[in-house]
Amino acid sequence: MRAYLALLLVVLLAPALTAQYQGSKPVPDYLKKGFDSITPEYCEIVLSYLAGEECQGRRTGTEGYQKAADYVAARFKEFGLKPVGDEKTYFQAVPFQRSRVDVKKSKLTVGGAKFVCGEDVMFNPADSAVEGSVVFVTGDADALLEDSKVLLGKILIVRGATGARSGGTTRQTRKHRPVAILTVSDAVGKPRWVSSRGGRRRRSNRAQQVRGTISLDAAKRLAASCGVKNALDMPAEGATHAKATRPKRRGSGKIVVARESAANGVPNVVGLLEGSDARLKREMVICGSHLDHLGVGTNGQVNYGADDDGSGSSALVALARALTSNGKRPRRSILFLAFCGEEMGLVGSRYYANNPIFPLKDAVCELQMDMIGRNEEFCSSNRVEETGEDNVTTTHLIGSKKISMELHELVIAMNEHIGFTFEYDEEDVYRRSDHYSFAEKGVPICFFFSGFHKDYHRPTDTVDKINFDKISNTTKLVYLTAFEAANRKKRLSK
Ligand SMILES: [Zn+2]
């Protein structure tokens, strides 16, 4: 019944929703052609490739990422953007170093018992050596927080924790500084490459917390060697309670990491639409998204990243198509940038900001589209749940008032043609996407973001859950904003 009702609603609303939202004004003729070329259908075609099986979640440095980059470059070529990357290509190579656990040199020892890395245990890649008493925890480790000595300085073997998002324990548990958290798991997984973040070292001398997995067999063997056979049984009250078993046995672990550099770096994808005014065209509006996502997890599941940030990347492609097909070109230039390495710490955009192809003093603004295709389900700052149905036509403007009020007011004015309801309660994420690399250099920015949802950074962030009208309308809003910012007589002031 419910499904039928929903279907009926979609059918009734579909024609109205494919255009701008209710009550919005038509756009002037000189913008109409490009504006009308932006459709939910086109965004869906692009996103279905980027967030489909072919690209395997677009993890930076993988074949899937390169396929996504090739696809975007091919569209830029199709639209006639100028290849302004390395050696007149659409790629700017970003140096990229990655690391993973050296299984031969890494190990865990408790008393006389040895556990083999890659078979019995697997660690996250971080050079480290740890030592501490072993504690077995079953159930919810957070339930032990009142007695923080249970956790401090210990090697935790955790089974069946609730909230099992990272390593099976919550941030609360990790804060109480056990030296290691090994989550009991069916399979320990293979060693996995991660970005070394340009070789940056850890900031403090405080010992790094080791995280990883231990197979159930190995955990049982470990418990037996400590003489605590029932240590891995769940607490009688169930998984929301915790049971800690402290065998007073010390263990030590050693993790050694192997590093390598990607031979030719990993590309940002870049293309330019030259402005029509000979004098003003050296100035430019930058439009950006991040092309990368998390890729395949240790458990083999693909993180498709349809919203994060397939949505912004499909918008970037639709935007390039609109601005190149409009007929009338703006006076200033428009630079399109799809960044690599955002998920690994804004690697691609930071590289661009430090090695800009065109001087950043000529950058009028950067308009970032990252996660623009869903209806918000909760707010990150207060964790208050909202319902997606209430947020079908809402989105966030983040950081738009921080550097240039004129840019903010321009977005507001252009929205008269779209009809979004803007929210401003996500300023906490101001540092969390590529625009921030430009903001740090004083470039005015606006970060378009439709909000968090339960599929954020999970394999379930898939194309079928996307609101394509929202991607399309955000693209239209950025189209109008980019065009006017690039075309106005006087450059936007800071
Ligand atoms: Zn993102």
Residues whose N, C-alpha, C, O or C-beta is under 5 A from the ligand:
A	BS01	ZN	D308 D309 D370
